[in-house]
Amino acid sequence: MREDEAIELLVNNAGVGPRGPLLDDDPDYLDAMIDLNVVAVNRLAVAAAQTFAERGRGAIINIASVVALIPERFNGTYSASKAFVLNLTQAIDAEVSGKGVQVQAVLPGLTRTEIFERAGVSSARFDPSMVMDVTDMVDAALAGFDRGEAITIPSLPDAGDWQAFFRARIVLAPNLSRDRPAERYGVQRAEAV
Ligand SMILES: NC(=O)c1ccc[n+]([C@@H]2O[C@H](COP(=O)([O-])OP(=O)(O)OC[C@H]3O[C@@H](n4cnc5c(N)ncnc54)[C@H](OP(=O)(O)O)[C@@H]3O)[C@@H](O)[C@H]2O)c1
C-alpha cells in the first residue's frame, strides 16, 4: 500500500464472530478474534491513513458492527473488537480531516453471511425481521459512503437518532477531564488538606 500508488481504497472487512456468550467461549479463540478483528484492522488502517494522508487522496472503509453500541447484548470480546473499529475510525476521520481522505465505519446489524456457520452458530435462531440481506447491506453502506457519511448504520431509519447519540457524547466532553473529582464522591482533595 505504501509503495503502490494505484491503491486508493482500503476496505477492512475480514472478521470472525463469536461462538456464543463470552463465559462459554475459549480464550484462545477470543485471542485469535482480537488478532483479526483488531490487530490486523489497526495495522492496515494505520498504514492506509498515513499513506493516503501524505498523498492527499484515498478512502478507508472499516466494517464495525452495531454491537459496538450495545455491548451488553453480545459476546464482550466481539463487541469490544467492533467498538475498537468504531473508535479507530472516528479518530482517524478527525486526524485526516481536510487532507483529502474519506473515512467510513459501517455498522451492520445481523446480516445473512457465512459468519454464523463459520463460528458454529446457527443463524436460524435469529428473528428474520432483524436479519438483512448482504447485498442490501452493502448497497446501503456504499450509498452512505457516496454521501460522505463517517458512520453508516444501514438499518437505522432515522439518521437523526445517531446524531442525537453523537451529540450526547459531545455534551460530556467538557467534564471528562478536570482537576478535581465530582462532588458526589465526597473526596477531600489532597491540595486542600
Ligand atoms: N454477518 C453479520 O451479521 C455481521 C454484522 C456486523 C458486522 N459484521 C462484520 O462484517 C465483516 C464481514 O463478515 P461476514 O459477515 O461477511 O462474515 P463471513 O461471511 O464469515 O466472511 C468473513 C470474511 O473474513 C475473512 N477472514 C476470516 N478469517 C480470516 C483470517 N484469519 N485472515 C484473513 N481473512 C479472514 C474471510 O475470508 P475467506 O473467505 O478467504 O476465509 C471472509 O472474507 C466482519 O468484520 C464482521 O465482523 C458482520
The ligand as a Tripos MOL2 file, in Angstrom:
@<TRIPOS>MOLECULE
LIG
   48    52     1     0     0
SMALL
NO_CHARGES

@<TRIPOS>ATOM
      1 N1        -22.7920  -11.0160    9.3050 N.am      1 LIG1
      2 C1        -23.1440  -10.1860   10.2850 C.2       1 LIG1
      3 O1        -24.2330  -10.3010   10.9050 O.2       1 LIG1
      4 C2        -22.2470   -9.0420   10.6380 C.ar      1 LIG1
      5 C3        -22.7740   -7.9770   11.4030 C.ar      1 LIG1
      6 C4        -21.9580   -6.9220   11.7320 C.ar      1 LIG1
      7 C5        -20.6640   -6.8900   11.2960 C.ar      1 LIG1
      8 N2        -20.1550   -7.9430   10.5570 N.ar      1 LIG1
      9 C6        -18.7650   -7.8700   10.1440 C.3       1 LIG1
     10 O2        -18.7080   -7.9430    8.7390 O.3       1 LIG1
     11 C7        -17.4050   -8.3860    8.3470 C.3       1 LIG1
     12 C8        -17.5370   -9.4610    7.2960 C.3       1 LIG1
     13 O3        -18.1110  -10.6080    7.9200 O.3       1 LIG1
     14 P1        -19.1620  -11.5260    7.1810 P.3       1 LIG1
     15 O4        -20.4270  -11.4390    7.9400 O.co2     1 LIG1
     16 O5        -19.1810  -11.2690    5.7190 O.co2     1 LIG1
     17 O6        -18.5580  -12.9540    7.5300 O.3       1 LIG1
     18 P2        -18.0510  -14.1380    6.5880 P.3       1 LIG1
     19 O7        -19.0570  -14.4140    5.5370 O.co2     1 LIG1
     20 O8        -17.6750  -15.2290    7.5430 O.co2     1 LIG1
     21 O9        -16.7630  -13.5280    5.9150 O.3       1 LIG1
     22 C9        -15.6230  -13.2930    6.7090 C.3       1 LIG1
     23 C10       -14.5190  -12.7350    5.8560 C.3       1 LIG1
     24 O10       -13.3530  -12.6100    6.6760 O.3       1 LIG1
     25 C11       -12.2770  -13.2960    6.0560 C.3       1 LIG1
     26 N3        -11.4380  -13.9340    7.0590 N.ar      1 LIG1
     27 C12       -11.8300  -14.7290    8.0830 C.ar      1 LIG1
     28 N4        -10.7580  -15.1170    8.8100 N.ar      1 LIG1
     29 C13        -9.6690  -14.5620    8.2140 C.ar      1 LIG1
     30 C14        -8.2720  -14.5630    8.5000 C.ar      1 LIG1
     31 N5         -7.7890  -15.2150    9.5540 N.pl3     1 LIG1
     32 N6         -7.4460  -13.8810    7.6820 N.ar      1 LIG1
     33 C15        -7.9320  -13.1930    6.6220 C.ar      1 LIG1
     34 N7         -9.2520  -13.1290    6.3080 N.ar      1 LIG1
     35 C16       -10.1000  -13.8030    7.0970 C.ar      1 LIG1
     36 C17       -12.9290  -14.3470    5.1670 C.3       1 LIG1
     37 O11       -12.0460  -14.6750    4.1290 O.3       1 LIG1
     38 P3        -12.1030  -16.1450    3.4470 P.3       1 LIG1
     39 O12       -13.4350  -16.2610    2.8390 O.co2     1 LIG1
     40 O13       -10.9520  -16.1030    2.4840 O.co2     1 LIG1
     41 O14       -11.8920  -17.1190    4.5740 O.co2     1 LIG1
     42 C18       -14.1710  -13.6120    4.6810 C.3       1 LIG1
     43 O15       -13.8510  -12.7980    3.5830 O.3       1 LIG1
     44 C19       -16.7210   -8.8550    9.6410 C.3       1 LIG1
     45 O16       -15.8060   -7.8700   10.0710 O.3       1 LIG1
     46 C20       -17.8720   -8.9880   10.6170 C.3       1 LIG1
     47 O17       -17.4480   -8.8360   11.9600 O.3       1 LIG1
     48 C21       -20.9220   -8.9910   10.1980 C.ar      1 LIG1
@<TRIPOS>BOND
     1     1     2 1
     2     2     3 2
     3     2     4 1
     4     4     5 ar
     5     4    48 ar
     6     5     6 ar
     7     6     7 ar
     8     7     8 ar
     9     8     9 1
    10     8    48 ar
    11     9    10 1
    12     9    46 1
    13    10    11 1
    14    11    12 1
    15    11    44 1
    16    12    13 1
    17    13    14 1
    18    14    15 2
    19    14    16 1
    20    14    17 1
    21    17    18 1
    22    18    19 2
    23    18    20 1
    24    18    21 1
    25    21    22 1
    26    22    23 1
    27    23    24 1
    28    23    42 1
    29    24    25 1
    30    25    26 1
    31    25    36 1
    32    26    27 ar
    33    26    35 ar
    34    27    28 ar
    35    28    29 ar
    36    29    30 ar
    37    29    35 ar
    38    30    31 1
    39    30    32 ar
    40    32    33 ar
    41    33    34 ar
    42    34    35 ar
    43    36    37 1
    44    36    42 1
    45    37    38 1
    46    38    39 2
    47    38    40 1
    48    38    41 1
    49    42    43 1
    50    44    45 1
    51    44    46 1
    52    46    47 1
@<TRIPOS>SUBSTRUCTURE
     1 LIG1         1 GROUP 0 **** ****
